[in-house]
Amino acid sequence: MPMSTFDPASRSAASALPPAAGSPESGPVAAGNATAHAPVTAADGVSGANDLATERTTQDGLRSTLQSRPLRIAQIAPPIERVPPRLYGGTERIASYLTEELVAMGHDVTLFASGNSITAARLIPACEQELRLNPEVRDPIPYYMMMLDRVRRMASQFDVLHFHIDQFHFPVFRDMAGRTLTTLHGRQDLPDLKHLYAGFPEMRLVSISLAQRAPIPNASFAGNVPHGLPRDIYAGTLIGRGGYLAFLGRISPEKRVDRAVAIARAVGLPLRIAAKVDRVDEEYFREAIAPLLDRPGIDYIGEIDESQKAAFLGEARALLFPIDWPEPFGLAMIEAMACGTPVLAFRHGSVSEVVDDGVTGYVVDSVEEAICKIGSLLALDRARVRRRFEQRYTSARMAEDYVQIYRDVMAQLPSRREERAHPIVVARHPEDFVGETLGALPHLNPPDIRPRGGPRRG
């Protein structure tokens, strides 16, 4: 979708254009308004046409340059976890992989994240350490606000501001929407989000699966970029020597680890569960899941870090991904594929896009169908699973996709002549709605931004 606003602070490219005759930048002609409506002569028309042709030629040259020169990119990650995270944290992990690939490609990258993050980019700390593991932090919102203020004050240093923090930044960066990009890492089927995107149509979005877009088809998408991992982060294994089925991620009602237990017990294979339990899900864990963990063949090992993940997935015979929610992407699926481990996943959200049915795993609709598919699943060629990962899900491919979107976004920034012809439209301030209630203005009622200790993601 075309851009609807222009960032007055990002004139680095446009400022190289010659000023149009009669513009405030051209000098004495603009000293008074007497000449503003003077009759246009034929000579004026020729001169104006020449000016426009010159400006178009210059703009084309600048946009061509944008397709080749290194970019100045700000990556804004959630301070909830370190980048990369020590334990669970899909969003922060992807922000890390993308940042490092962009640096390796020669771009000038600045990462806004927790102060203990590890990166080859310039690091601007939002807090000393990740908020989730800091016992002194009760409310993450102040840290987000301070980070966004710093990004705003430094914004003129960047060509592109790439946000990974849901929609917290929309009101603050609306006037420079032309240089912002927001990757949506979470579910988008929550009804309040439709009002939010309708209220901020100029904020350009990137989905991580086509299924993620389904609830918000009219949002301003600039592209779709599936996640990727460093090619060599895990080694492919030809045999799952551990002999077990694996469950990796988070224990919550929508992740349905209970289904994994039922499948494993029905087929007579051990199940190892490596997963965290968020505070909000502790009651669910105690009442619904803990009693299942005492059954024979079920081994709950808790949350694991990145160094343990390669062995956990590589030694598994298959990964079970029995979700019951509109999964935006499902990073665990491609982590398993990187190890050569096939995936058995339930048909929700992105699953049918990520799993190549009969190649990297199988997509099923019920526990009964999953049980029937186990034999075929375990017979899949693990080397072929690994090759398909290399073809589709590397971080190098992901970074290349994003760079193309960055350049496309920058190329659509209007020239100064276009800016004068199409001035920024400023939304009404809430104080202008005299006599109207907030209930009548859904776009002024943002979703609750404090759910369960922070943004809810996959």
C-alpha positions in Angstrom: 0.0 0.0 0.0 1.3 3.5 -0.7 2.5 5.7 2.1 0.1 8.4 3.3 2.6 10.4 5.3 6.1 11.8 5.0 8.6 12.2 7.8 9.8 15.9 8.0 12.8 14.7 10.0 14.0 12.3 7.3 14.8 14.7 4.5 18.4 13.4 4.0 17.5 12.1 0.5 14.9 14.8 -0.4 17.2 17.6 0.7 19.5 17.0 -2.2 16.7 18.0 -4.6 16.8 21.5 -6.1 14.2 23.8 -4.6 11.2 24.4 -6.8 10.7 27.9 -8.2 8.6 30.0 -5.9 9.1 27.7 -2.9 10.1 29.1 0.5 13.6 27.5 -0.1 14.1 29.5 -3.4 14.6 32.9 -1.8 13.2 36.3 -2.4 10.2 35.2 -4.4 8.7 33.8 -1.2 9.2 37.0 0.7 5.6 38.0 0.3 2.4 36.5 -0.9 1.8 39.1 -3.7 3.4 36.9 -6.3 1.8 33.6 -5.1 -1.2 33.9 -7.5 0.4 35.7 -10.4 -0.8 34.6 -13.9 1.1 31.7 -15.3 2.7 32.4 -18.7 3.8 29.9 -21.4 7.4 30.5 -20.4 6.5 29.7 -16.8 5.0 26.5 -18.0 8.1 25.4 -19.8 10.3 26.4 -16.9 8.0 24.5 -14.5 8.1 21.4 -16.7 11.9 21.6 -16.9 12.1 21.9 -13.1 9.8 18.9 -12.7 11.8 16.8 -15.1 15.0 17.8 -13.3 13.5 16.9 -10.0 12.3 13.5 -11.3 15.7 12.7 -12.8 17.4 13.6 -9.5 14.9 11.7 -7.5 15.3 8.6 -9.7 19.0 8.8 -9.2 18.6 9.0 -5.4 16.3 6.1 -5.4 18.7 4.1 -7.5 21.4 4.9 -4.9 19.1 3.6 -2.2 19.1 0.2 -3.8 22.8 -0.2 -3.4 24.3 1.8 -0.5 24.5 0.5 3.1 21.5 1.5 5.2 21.4 3.0 8.6 19.0 0.7 10.5 17.5 0.9 14.0 16.3 -2.4 15.4 14.0 -1.9 18.4 13.5 -5.1 20.4 11.5 -5.8 23.6 13.5 -5.3 26.8 11.5 -8.2 28.3 14.3 -10.6 27.3 18.0 -10.2 26.5 18.9 -10.2 22.8 19.5 -13.0 22.1 17.5 -14.5 25.1 19.2 -16.7 27.6 16.1 -19.0 27.7 12.7 -18.6 26.1 12.0 -15.6 23.8 11.2 -16.1 20.1 10.8 -12.3 19.3 14.2 -11.4 20.8 15.8 -14.4 19.2 14.6 -13.3 15.7 15.6 -9.7 16.4 19.1 -11.0 17.2 19.5 -13.2 14.2 18.3 -10.3 11.9 20.6 -7.7 13.5 23.7 -9.9 13.2 22.9 -10.8 9.5 22.4 -7.1 8.7 25.7 -6.2 10.3 27.4 -9.0 8.3 25.9 -7.6 5.1 27.6 -4.3 5.8 24.7 -2.2 7.1 25.1 0.3 9.9 22.8 -1.2 12.6 21.9 0.1 16.0 20.1 -2.2 18.4 17.8 -0.9 21.2 17.4 -3.6 23.8 18.3 -4.7 27.3 21.8 -3.6 28.4 23.2 -7.1 28.7 22.3 -8.0 25.1 25.1 -9.4 22.9 25.5 -8.0 19.5 27.9 -6.8 16.8 25.7 -3.8 16.3 25.8 -0.6 18.3 23.8 -1.3 21.5 21.6 1.4 23.1 20.4 -0.1 26.4 16.8 0.3 27.5 17.5 -1.2 30.9 20.4 -2.9 32.6 19.1 -6.5 32.2 16.1 -8.3 30.7 13.0 -7.3 32.6 11.5 -10.8 32.9 14.5 -12.1 34.9 14.9 -9.0 37.1 13.0 -9.5 40.4 12.9 -5.8 41.1 10.8 -5.0 38.1 7.1 -5.0 38.7 5.9 -3.0 35.6 7.6 -3.2 32.2 5.8 -0.2 30.7 8.0 2.6 32.1 11.0 0.9 30.5 9.3 0.8 27.1 8.4 4.4 27.4 12.0 5.5 28.2 13.3 3.4 25.3 10.8 4.9 22.8 11.7 8.4 24.0 15.4 7.6 23.2 14.6 6.1 19.8 12.5 9.2 19.0 15.4 11.6 20.0 17.8 9.6 17.8 15.5 9.0 14.9 17.2 11.4 12.5 20.3 9.2 12.6 18.5 6.3 10.8 17.1 5.5 7.4 14.7 2.9 8.8 13.3 2.3 12.3 12.3 -1.4 12.6 10.1 -2.2 15.6 9.6 -5.6 17.2 7.5 -4.4 20.2 3.9 -4.9 19.1 2.2 -1.5 18.7 3.5 0.6 21.6 5.3 3.1 19.3 2.4 3.9 17.0 1.3 7.3 18.6 4.9 8.4 19.1 6.2 7.7 15.6 3.1 8.5 13.6 4.5 11.6 12.1 7.5 9.7 10.7 5.6 6.6 9.7 7.3 6.7 6.3 10.5 5.4 7.8 9.1 2.9 10.3 8.4 -0.7 9.9 6.7 -3.0 12.4 7.0 -6.7 12.4 4.0 -8.4 14.0 5.2 -11.2 16.2 2.0 -12.1 18.0 -1.5 -13.2 17.2 -3.7 -10.7 15.4 -7.2 -12.1 15.9 -7.9 -10.0 19.0 -10.9 -7.8 18.1 -9.4 -4.6 19.5 -6.5 -4.7 17.1 -8.8 -4.0 14.1 -9.6 -0.6 15.7 -5.9 0.1 16.4 -4.8 -0.5 12.8 -7.7 1.5 11.5 -6.6 4.3 13.7 -3.0 4.2 12.4 -3.3 3.3 8.7 0.1 4.9 7.9 2.1 2.5 10.1 3.5 -0.1 7.8 3.5 -3.7 9.0 5.3 -6.9 8.2 3.7 -10.3 8.8 5.6 -13.5 9.6 3.0 -15.7 7.9 0.1 -15.2 5.6 -2.2 -16.8 8.1 -1.3 -14.1 10.6 -2.8 -11.5 8.3 -6.2 -13.2 8.0 -7.9 -11.3 10.8 -6.7 -7.9 9.7 -6.7 -8.0 5.8 -7.0 -4.2 5.5 -4.0 -3.4 7.6 -1.0 -1.6 5.8 1.3 -4.5 5.1 4.6 -3.8 3.4 5.5 -7.5 3.1 5.6 -11.0 4.6 8.9 -12.3 5.9 8.9 -15.8 7.5 11.4 -16.3 10.3 14.9 -17.7 9.7 17.8 -19.2 11.7 21.6 -19.0 11.2 22.4 -21.9 8.8 24.9 -23.4 11.1 23.3 -22.8 14.5 22.2 -26.5 14.6 23.7 -29.5 12.9 21.5 -31.9 11.0 21.3 -35.4 12.5 20.4 -38.5 10.5 19.2 -40.5 13.4 17.2 -39.4 16.5 19.3 -41.4 18.9 17.4 -40.4 21.9 14.4 -42.4 20.8 11.8 -39.9 22.2 9.2 -37.5 21.0 9.9 -33.8 21.9 7.7 -30.9 23.0 9.4 -27.5 23.1 8.2 -24.0 24.1 5.7 -22.9 26.6 3.1 -24.7 28.7 -0.2 -22.9 28.3 -3.8 -23.8 27.3 -3.2 -22.9 23.7 0.0 -24.9 23.3 -1.8 -28.2 24.4 1.0 -30.2 25.9 -1.8 -32.5 27.1 -2.3 -33.6 23.5 1.4 -34.4 23.2 1.1 -36.6 26.3 -1.9 -38.4 24.8 -0.1 -39.0 21.5 3.1 -40.3 23.0 1.4 -42.7 25.4 -0.9 -44.0 22.6 2.1 -44.9 20.4 4.3 -46.2 23.2 7.1 -43.7 22.8 8.7 -41.6 25.6 7.9 -37.8 25.6 10.4 -35.2 26.8 8.9 -31.7 27.6 11.3 -28.7 27.6 9.1 -25.7 28.3 8.6 -22.7 30.5 5.6 -21.9 32.6 4.6 -18.2 32.7 3.3 -16.8 35.9 -0.2 -16.4 34.4 -0.2 -20.1 33.5 0.9 -21.5 36.8 -2.6 -22.4 37.9 -3.3 -24.2 34.6 0.0 -26.0 35.0 -0.8 -27.2 38.5 -4.3 -28.3 37.8 -4.2 -29.6 34.2 -0.7 -30.6 33.3 1.2 -31.5 36.5 -0.9 -34.7 37.1 0.0 -35.9 33.6 3.7 -35.6 34.2 3.7 -38.5 36.7 2.7 -41.0 34.0 5.3 -43.5 32.7 7.4 -42.3 29.8 6.7 -38.6 30.4 9.8 -36.5 31.3 9.4 -32.8 32.1 12.8 -31.1 32.1 11.7 -27.5 32.4 13.0 -24.5 30.4 16.2 -25.0 28.5 18.7 -22.6 27.0 20.1 -22.3 23.5 23.1 -24.5 24.2 20.8 -27.4 25.3 18.4 -27.1 22.4 20.6 -28.6 19.7 20.9 -31.9 21.5 17.3 -31.9 22.7 15.9 -31.5 19.2 18.6 -33.3 17.3 18.3 -36.5 19.4 14.5 -36.5 19.2 12.7 -38.7 16.7 10.1 -36.0 16.1 8.8 -32.8 17.4 5.1 -32.6 18.5 3.5 -29.2 17.9 -0.1 -29.9 19.0 -1.3 -26.2 19.2 -4.9 -25.0 19.6 -4.5 -21.4 18.6 -3.8 -19.2 15.6 0.0 -19.6 15.7 1.7 -16.6 14.1 4.7 -18.6 13.0 6.1 -21.3 15.3 9.8 -21.0 15.7 10.2 -24.4 17.3 9.1 -26.0 14.1 12.0 -24.6 12.0 14.4 -25.2 14.9 13.5 -28.9 14.7 13.9 -28.9 10.9 17.3 -27.3 11.2 18.3 -30.5 13.2 16.7 -32.7 10.6 13.9 -33.6 13.0 10.4 -34.0 11.4 7.4 -32.2 12.9 3.9 -33.3 13.6 1.7 -30.2 13.9 -2.0 -29.4 14.3 -3.6 -27.4 11.5 -3.9 -23.9 13.1 -2.4 -20.5 12.0 0.8 -20.7 10.1 1.4 -24.5 10.4 0.3 -25.3 6.9 2.7 -22.7 5.5 5.7 -23.8 7.6 5.4 -27.6 7.4 5.8 -29.2 4.0 3.4 -32.0 4.4 5.1 -35.3 3.7 8.6 -33.7 3.5 9.4 -31.9 6.8 6.5 -33.5 8.7 2.7 -33.9 8.7 -0.2 -31.6 9.4 -3.1 -33.1 11.3 -6.5 -32.2 12.6 -7.0 -34.4 15.6 -5.2 -36.6 18.2 -6.5 -39.7 16.4 -5.0 -38.6 13.1 -1.8 -37.7 14.8 -1.5 -41.2 16.3 -2.1 -42.7 12.8 0.6 -40.5 11.2 3.4 -41.4 13.6 4.7 -44.3 11.6 4.9 -42.2 8.4 6.4 -39.3 10.4 9.3 -41.3 11.8 10.0 -42.7 8.3 10.7 -39.3 6.8 14.2 -38.6 5.4 15.9 -36.4 8.0 18.5 -35.3 5.5 15.7 -34.0 3.3 14.2 -32.2 6.3 17.5 -30.4 6.8 17.8 -29.5 3.1 14.4 -28.0 3.1 15.3 -25.9 6.1 18.3 -24.6 4.3 16.2 -23.7 1.3 13.5 -21.8 3.1 14.4 -20.8 6.7 17.9 -19.3 7.0 18.4 -15.9 8.6 20.4 -14.9 5.6 17.2 -15.2 3.5 15.2 -13.4 6.2 17.7 -10.5 6.2 17.7 -10.2 2.4 13.9 -10.1 2.4 13.9 -7.3 5.0 16.5 -5.3 3.2 14.4 -5.3 0.1 11.4 -4.1 2.1 13.6 -1.4 3.7 14.6 -0.2 0.2 11.1 -0.3 -1.1 9.8 1.7 1.8 12.6 4.3 1.4 12.0 4.5 -2.4 8.3 5.4 -1.7 9.2 8.5 0.4 7.7 11.4 -1.6 9.8 14.2 -3.2 9.6 17.6 -1.7 7.3 18.7 -4.5 5.0 15.8 -3.8 5.1 16.7 -0.1 4.0 20.3 -0.8 1.2 18.9 -3.0 0.1 16.4 -0.4 0.6 17.9 3.1 0.5 15.7 6.1 -3.0 15.2 7.5 -3.0 15.5 11.2 -5.6 13.5 13.1 -7.8 15.3 15.5 -6.6 15.6 19.1 -8.8 13.9 21.7 -9.6 17.4 23.1 -11.3 18.2 19.8 -14.0 15.6 20.4 -16.1 17.8 22.7 -19.2 16.0 23.9 -18.0 12.6 22.5 -17.1 9.7 24.7 -14.1 7.5 24.3 -16.5 4.6 23.8 -17.5 6.2 20.5 -13.8 6.5 19.4 -12.5 2.9 19.3 -9.1 4.0 17.9 -8.5 6.1 21.0 -9.0 3.1 23.2 -5.8 1.0 22.8 -5.8 -2.6 24.0 -4.7 -3.3 27.5 -0.9 -3.1 27.3 -0.3 -4.8 30.6 -1.6 -8.3 30.0 0.0 -10.9 32.2 3.3 -9.1 32.7 3.9 -7.9 29.2 2.9 -8.4 25.6 1.6 -11.9 24.8 3.5 -13.5 22.1 4.1 -17.0 20.7 
